[in-house]
């Protein structure tokens, strides 16, 4: 019933949105003398804030048309190379006619299937493009997948990671961001058990809940305190008509978003108050920064009920992977069998979604990996979001991952040594623009002193 109530609320708000749009357009008419008055500016700003809060946000695009390689601008072609009902595999092909052939490492970025679209990792992809051949999983919105396409559960997720890795081929490097850490580690173990020729050359786990008993967060506590039946009764809904996935049981994206926003409600409220003030003052840069961020953050997708419930049980309640009881297709998943895949784990000091030590737990499970091929890094001063996006990601975390991947690639090809840490680079060295200049990112204030809603809060 939650989904129907949500859709009904959107429907009931539609006349108000249209009315606010009409009022704003009439006030903005150049020949309207009220538009230049303080009252007119306040009304225009109020109308726009109301519209932003109440409208439905569609799936954003990556919009990565170019990258820079050694100072040269290189066109990028984003295209689907493999399509499945619940996920597309996207490749960001760089134009070799501009800069010549690239023999860069192949990287599969596995995006989280946790309520937001893969475009949330736009900054992650952007930073990797100059020196890597990048692929990413683009998970489908379950409300748009017809029920005739069948189920999608935790085992299917693991199968998708394996299939995509095999499609890309040998010497693929997997980067799992947040939620995919567990299924990606499991997929690597499954491939190792079968001595698969395409098992990953390296696996990088970023802010992932490998063992949620280490420094548990509010998210972990909630998942462990409620029974699976409670989740099924209170958060699972059937997709309403007229969506293509009509009658499919899902965990609605708007419920996930509500949970995240409630955790940091004051920050989000302040962000919209700042938006109102910026609109009144005509601060276009700050308005654009706010709108760019919330265009992404408020665009949410549904998860299949079976995947969501199995993840709750497997990862947060049974702790199946760290307790070595995880079963995939009737076979025990044994991480100690991983021997040919190097491992890097990355955590954020102020992460309030995945506590410190939860991702590092993978290091203890993968006893078959040589110590020289195991790296752990904890980034000071960042929350969950800052692990894979923002200034610290580009200047401190990504260079270390880049160095790790290139070191493994070099060793696989020529038997070279693995370097444990990359040299630090500045934002200017990366040649990548900082989309969040006018907000607080990773716990650091910028020039205008604003606090970004996803800074140290950990979202």
Secondary structure, 3 states (H helix, E strand, C coil): CHHHHHHHHHHHHHHHHHHHHHHHHHHHCCCCHHHHCHHHHHHHHHHHHHHHHHCCCCCCCCCCCEEEECCEEEEEEEEEEEEECCEEEEEEEECHHHHCCCCCEEEEEECCCCCECHHHHHHHHHHHHCCEEEEEEEECCHHHCCHHHCCCCHHHHHHHHHHHHHHHCCCEEEEEECCHHHHHHHHHHHHHHCCCCCCCCEEEEECCCCCCCCCCCHHHHHHHHCCHHHHHHHCEEECCCCCCCCCCEEECHHHHHHHHHHHCHHHHHHHHHHHHHHHHHCCHHHHHHHHHHHHHHCCECCEEHHHHHHHHHHHHHCCCCCCCCCEECCEECCHHHCCCCEEEEEEECCCCCCCCCCCCHHHHHCCCCCHHHEEEEEECCCCCHHHCCCHHHHHHHHHHHHHHHHHHHHHHHHCCCCCCCCCCCCHHHHCCCCCCCCCCECCECCCCCCCCCCCCCCC
